[in-house]
């Protein structure tokens, strides 16, 4: 027969209510009593029935996570940071992938709802957001990470994409590059669109030419697509030497292609500036500069929002947290340190010029 809470109470010489208080980490139990209960739990091998408990309190103490791809190290770094914040509070996580598909995202969303998760963290796969407005989700706190969806009123945490891209173009310009290509994803995805917008703004700010044939932004932000887009760019003998790459997966794919084909590439090897600085970044020897997102801070902000909403505090809903990234100069790869005063007011160009250019990409 399985050990029950009554058995624990009998052995410890206390009431069932006291055992429950100890297991729920209540502060009102005396240390001596707590010790007796925990010793009884250990001796009897008692395991609390979390399923029955969740039915009673209508809480599962689980948070559902949906990421576009589990192979993307950036997303897993964020999930690990989030887990470090939530685990001490008694929460576990169910992690799943949308495979960069809105339809799969909808399916996984329904699965998590059926699992009765207490809250959700989603890194959206696209710009579509109606499936987040279902009645079934109305009582489940939701936080979007990295990617926002226009007109969707939910909490979100993201990095200042435009700032990061501006600094990458500034760094390449400071190194002497006047022609800089762009490798990114479908601009209808919030992150991809923000980074494309930042690229166009920065190119205008530094009076650099935007060559449409080298502004590549079709498809998902995956390793395979990064490889294919660099291949397309380098197939033109008159290609730029420098490229900004919109995320780590595309950066890795582009680097693999470039290294495999160095002998066929005309002129000097390409130079990259990339969004996302991960543990292996120094090994990507073509990269001179990278944008480092604050994983730990992202996890802390997401956890704080979730716990706040789970606690019933909705006073500032929806809250949009924007975090500033760190700029990395990879000196060993050829990156040149740069320190310039912000001159945004002096270098501001007409928003209409950038907007007009953007319209041709969306």
C-alpha positions as CSV (number, residue, x, y, z in Angstrom):
1,X,0.0,0.0,0.0
2,X,1.2,3.5,-0.7
3,X,2.1,5.8,2.1
4,X,-0.5,8.5,2.9
5,X,-0.3,11.9,4.6
6,X,-2.1,10.3,7.6
7,X,0.8,7.9,8.0
8,X,3.3,10.8,8.1
9,X,1.1,12.7,10.6
10,X,0.9,9.6,12.9
11,X,4.6,8.9,12.9
12,X,5.5,12.6,13.4
13,X,2.9,12.9,16.2
14,X,1.2,15.9,14.6
15,X,-2.0,16.7,12.7
16,X,-2.6,16.2,9.0
17,X,-2.9,20.1,8.7
18,X,0.5,20.5,10.2
19,X,2.1,18.0,7.7
20,X,0.4,20.0,4.9
21,X,1.8,23.3,6.2
22,X,5.3,21.8,6.3
23,X,5.0,20.4,2.8
24,X,3.8,23.8,1.6
25,X,6.7,25.5,3.3
26,X,4.6,27.6,5.6
27,X,6.4,29.9,8.0
28,X,4.0,29.3,10.9
29,X,5.4,25.8,11.8
30,X,8.1,25.6,14.6
31,X,11.5,24.3,13.5
32,X,11.3,21.3,15.8
33,X,7.9,20.3,14.4
34,X,9.1,20.8,10.8
35,X,12.1,18.6,11.5
36,X,9.9,15.8,12.9
37,X,7.6,15.9,9.9
38,X,10.4,15.9,7.3
39,X,12.1,13.0,9.1
40,X,8.8,11.1,9.0
41,X,8.5,11.9,5.2
42,X,12.0,10.6,4.6
43,X,11.6,7.4,6.7
44,X,8.3,6.4,5.1
45,X,9.3,7.4,1.6
46,X,6.2,9.6,1.3
47,X,5.5,11.3,-2.1
48,X,2.8,13.9,-2.4
49,X,0.2,13.3,-5.1
50,X,0.6,16.4,-7.2
51,X,-2.2,15.4,-9.6
52,X,-4.7,15.2,-6.7
53,X,-3.3,18.4,-5.2
54,X,-3.6,20.3,-8.5
55,X,-7.3,19.2,-8.8
56,X,-8.0,20.5,-5.3
57,X,-6.3,23.8,-5.6
58,X,-6.8,24.2,-9.4
59,X,-3.1,24.8,-9.9
60,X,-0.6,22.5,-11.6
61,X,2.5,24.6,-10.7
62,X,3.6,24.2,-14.4
63,X,4.5,26.8,-17.0
64,X,4.1,26.0,-20.7
65,X,6.9,27.1,-23.0
66,X,6.6,27.3,-26.8
67,X,9.8,28.1,-28.8
68,X,10.1,28.3,-32.6
69,X,12.9,25.7,-32.6
70,X,14.5,23.8,-29.7
71,X,17.8,23.5,-31.6
72,X,18.2,27.3,-31.4
73,X,20.7,27.9,-28.6
74,X,19.4,31.4,-27.9
75,X,15.9,30.2,-27.0
76,X,17.3,27.4,-24.8
77,X,19.5,29.9,-23.0
78,X,16.4,32.0,-22.2
79,X,14.5,28.9,-21.0
80,X,17.4,27.9,-18.7
81,X,17.5,31.4,-17.2
82,X,13.7,31.3,-16.7
83,X,13.9,27.9,-15.0
84,X,16.5,29.2,-12.6
85,X,14.0,31.8,-11.5
86,X,10.9,29.7,-11.4
87,X,12.2,26.4,-9.9
88,X,12.8,27.9,-6.5
89,X,9.2,29.1,-6.5
90,X,8.0,25.5,-7.0
91,X,7.2,25.7,-10.7
92,X,8.2,23.2,-13.4
93,X,8.1,23.7,-17.2
94,X,6.7,21.9,-20.2
95,X,8.8,22.8,-23.2
96,X,7.7,22.3,-26.8
97,X,8.4,23.6,-30.3
98,X,6.3,25.2,-33.0
99,X,8.9,24.4,-35.6
100,X,8.5,27.9,-36.9
101,X,4.9,27.1,-38.0
102,X,1.8,29.1,-36.9
103,X,-0.4,26.0,-37.4
104,X,1.9,23.9,-35.1
105,X,2.0,26.8,-32.6
106,X,-1.8,26.7,-32.5
107,X,-1.7,22.9,-31.9
108,X,0.9,23.2,-29.1
109,X,-1.0,26.0,-27.5
110,X,-4.1,23.8,-27.3
111,X,-2.1,21.0,-25.8
112,X,-0.8,23.2,-23.1
113,X,-4.2,24.5,-22.3
114,X,-5.5,20.9,-21.9
115,X,-2.5,20.2,-19.6
116,X,-3.9,23.0,-17.3
117,X,-0.7,25.0,-17.2
118,X,-0.8,27.9,-14.8
119,X,1.0,30.3,-17.2
120,X,2.6,30.4,-20.7
121,X,5.8,31.8,-22.3
122,X,5.7,32.0,-26.1
123,X,8.3,33.0,-28.6
124,X,5.9,33.5,-31.5
125,X,6.6,31.8,-34.9
126,X,5.0,34.6,-36.9
127,X,2.9,37.8,-36.9
128,X,-0.5,36.1,-36.6
129,X,-1.9,36.4,-33.1
130,X,-5.7,35.7,-33.1
131,X,-5.1,32.2,-31.6
132,X,-3.8,33.9,-28.4
133,X,-7.2,35.6,-27.9
134,X,-9.2,32.4,-27.3
135,X,-11.5,32.3,-24.3
136,X,-9.6,29.3,-22.9
137,X,-6.5,31.6,-22.6
138,X,-8.3,34.5,-20.9
139,X,-7.4,33.3,-17.4
140,X,-3.9,32.0,-18.2
141,X,-1.0,34.6,-17.8
142,X,0.9,34.8,-21.1
143,X,4.3,36.5,-21.7
144,X,5.8,36.9,-25.2
145,X,9.6,36.7,-25.5
146,X,11.9,38.1,-28.1
147,X,9.1,38.6,-30.6
148,X,6.0,40.8,-30.2
149,X,2.8,40.7,-32.2
150,X,1.2,43.9,-33.3
151,X,-2.2,44.8,-31.8
152,X,-1.9,41.8,-29.3
153,X,-2.3,43.1,-25.7
154,X,-0.1,40.8,-23.7
155,X,3.0,41.2,-21.6
156,X,6.3,41.0,-23.5
157,X,10.0,41.0,-22.9
158,X,12.5,41.8,-25.7
159,X,15.9,43.2,-26.5
160,X,16.3,46.5,-28.2
161,X,16.9,45.1,-31.7
162,X,17.3,48.4,-33.5
163,X,19.9,49.7,-31.1
164,X,21.9,46.4,-31.5
165,X,21.8,46.6,-35.3
166,X,22.8,50.3,-35.3
167,X,25.9,49.5,-33.3
168,X,26.8,46.6,-35.7
169,X,26.6,48.9,-38.7
170,X,28.5,51.6,-36.8
171,X,31.3,49.1,-36.0
172,X,31.6,47.9,-39.6
173,X,31.6,51.5,-40.9
174,X,34.2,52.4,-38.3
175,X,36.4,49.5,-39.6
176,X,36.1,51.1,-43.1
177,X,33.4,49.1,-44.8
178,X,31.2,51.2,-47.1
179,X,29.2,48.4,-48.6
180,X,27.3,46.2,-46.1
181,X,24.8,43.5,-47.0
182,X,22.0,42.2,-44.9
183,X,21.0,38.5,-44.2
184,X,17.8,38.0,-42.3
185,X,14.4,36.4,-42.2
186,X,10.8,37.2,-43.2
187,X,10.2,40.8,-41.9
188,X,6.7,39.9,-41.0
189,X,8.2,38.2,-38.0
190,X,8.7,40.9,-35.4
191,X,12.3,40.3,-34.6
192,X,13.3,40.0,-38.3
193,X,11.4,43.1,-39.2
194,X,12.9,45.2,-36.3
195,X,16.4,44.1,-37.4
196,X,15.8,45.0,-41.0
197,X,14.3,48.3,-39.9
198,X,17.4,49.0,-37.8
199,X,19.7,48.1,-40.7
200,X,17.9,50.5,-43.0
201,X,18.0,53.3,-40.4
202,X,21.7,52.8,-39.6
203,X,22.6,52.7,-43.3
204,X,20.8,56.0,-43.8
205,X,22.4,57.5,-40.7
206,X,25.9,56.7,-42.0
207,X,25.1,57.7,-45.6
208,X,25.8,54.2,-46.8
209,X,24.2,52.8,-50.0
210,X,21.5,50.1,-49.6
211,X,21.9,47.6,-52.5
212,X,18.6,45.8,-52.8
213,X,20.2,42.7,-54.4
214,X,22.2,42.2,-51.2
215,X,19.4,42.9,-48.7
216,X,18.2,39.3,-48.3
217,X,15.3,38.5,-45.9
218,X,13.2,35.6,-47.3
219,X,12.1,32.6,-45.2
220,X,12.8,31.5,-41.6
221,X,15.8,32.6,-39.5
222,X,17.4,29.1,-39.7
223,X,20.9,27.8,-40.2
224,X,19.9,26.4,-43.6
225,X,18.5,29.7,-44.8
226,X,21.6,31.6,-43.6
227,X,23.7,29.3,-45.7
228,X,21.5,29.7,-48.7
229,X,21.3,33.5,-48.5
230,X,25.1,33.9,-48.2
231,X,25.5,31.6,-51.2
232,X,23.1,33.7,-53.2
233,X,24.9,36.9,-52.2
234,X,28.4,35.6,-53.0
235,X,27.3,34.3,-56.3
236,X,27.5,37.9,-57.6
237,X,31.2,38.7,-58.2
238,X,30.6,42.3,-57.2
239,X,29.3,41.4,-53.7
240,X,30.0,43.5,-50.5
241,X,32.7,42.2,-48.3
242,X,30.8,42.9,-45.1
243,X,27.4,41.5,-44.0
244,X,25.1,42.0,-41.0
245,X,23.4,38.7,-40.1
246,X,20.2,38.8,-38.1
247,X,20.6,35.9,-35.7
248,X,22.9,33.2,-34.5
249,X,21.4,30.3,-36.5
250,X,21.7,32.2,-39.8
251,X,25.2,33.3,-38.8
252,X,26.3,29.7,-38.2
253,X,24.9,28.6,-41.5
254,X,26.6,31.5,-43.4
255,X,29.9,30.8,-41.7
256,X,29.8,27.1,-42.6
257,X,29.1,28.0,-46.2
258,X,31.9,30.6,-46.4
259,X,34.5,28.3,-44.8
260,X,33.6,25.4,-47.0
261,X,33.9,27.6,-50.1
262,X,36.8,30.0,-49.3
263,X,38.8,28.9,-52.3
264,X,35.9,29.8,-54.7
265,X,35.1,33.2,-53.1
266,X,36.5,36.0,-55.1
267,X,38.5,38.5,-53.2
268,X,39.0,38.5,-49.4
269,X,36.8,36.3,-47.1
270,X,33.5,38.0,-46.0
271,X,33.3,39.8,-42.7
272,X,30.3,39.4,-40.5
273,X,28.6,41.4,-37.7
274,X,25.9,39.3,-36.1
275,X,22.9,39.6,-33.7
276,X,23.4,37.1,-30.8
277,X,26.6,36.3,-29.1
278,X,26.6,32.8,-27.8
279,X,29.3,30.6,-26.1
280,X,30.7,29.4,-29.4
281,X,30.8,32.9,-31.0
282,X,34.6,33.4,-30.8
283,X,35.0,30.2,-32.9
284,X,33.2,31.8,-35.8
285,X,36.4,33.5,-37.1
286,X,34.7,35.6,-39.9
287,X,32.7,37.5,-37.2
288,X,34.2,40.8,-36.0
289,X,31.2,42.1,-33.9
290,X,28.2,40.6,-32.2
291,X,25.1,41.7,-30.2
292,X,24.9,39.9,-26.9
293,X,21.4,39.6,-25.4
294,X,21.0,39.5,-21.6
295,X,19.7,36.0,-21.2
296,X,19.7,36.0,-17.4
297,X,17.9,39.4,-17.3
298,X,15.3,38.2,-19.8
299,X,14.6,35.2,-17.7
300,X,14.3,37.3,-14.6
301,X,11.9,39.8,-16.2
302,X,9.7,37.0,-17.7
303,X,9.5,35.2,-14.4
304,X,8.7,38.4,-12.5
305,X,5.8,39.2,-14.9
306,X,4.5,35.6,-14.7
307,X,4.6,35.5,-10.9
308,X,3.0,39.0,-10.7
309,X,0.1,37.9,-12.9
310,X,-0.3,34.6,-11.1
311,X,-0.5,36.5,-7.9
312,X,-3.4,38.4,-9.2
313,X,-1.7,41.7,-9.9
314,X,-2.8,43.1,-13.2
315,X,-2.5,46.8,-12.5
316,X,0.0,47.7,-15.3
317,X,-1.2,45.2,-17.9
318,X,0.1,44.9,-20.6
319,X,3.7,45.6,-19.7
320,X,6.4,45.7,-22.4
321,X,10.0,45.4,-21.1
322,X,12.7,46.5,-23.5
323,X,16.3,45.4,-22.5
324,X,19.5,46.9,-23.8
325,X,22.0,44.4,-25.3
326,X,25.8,44.4,-24.8
327,X,28.1,45.0,-27.8
328,X,30.9,42.5,-28.3
329,X,34.1,43.3,-30.2
330,X,35.8,40.1,-31.3
331,X,39.4,41.4,-31.4
332,X,41.0,38.0,-32.0
333,X,38.9,37.8,-35.3
334,X,39.9,41.3,-36.4
335,X,37.2,43.4,-34.7
336,X,38.3,47.0,-33.9
337,X,37.2,48.6,-30.6
338,X,35.0,51.6,-31.3
339,X,33.7,54.3,-28.9
340,X,31.6,57.1,-30.3
341,X,29.3,59.5,-28.7
342,X,25.7,58.9,-29.6
343,X,24.9,61.4,-32.3
344,X,21.3,60.4,-33.1
345,X,20.0,64.0,-33.2
346,X,22.8,65.1,-35.6
347,X,22.4,62.1,-37.9
348,X,18.6,61.8,-37.9
349,X,17.2,61.1,-41.4
350,X,13.6,61.4,-42.4
351,X,11.5,58.5,-41.1
352,X,9.6,58.8,-44.4
353,X,12.7,57.8,-46.3
354,X,13.2,54.6,-44.2
355,X,9.5,53.8,-44.3
356,X,9.3,54.1,-48.0
357,X,12.3,51.7,-48.3
358,X,10.6,49.3,-45.8
359,X,7.4,49.1,-47.8
360,X,9.3,47.4,-50.7
361,X,10.4,44.6,-48.3
362,X,7.1,43.8,-46.6
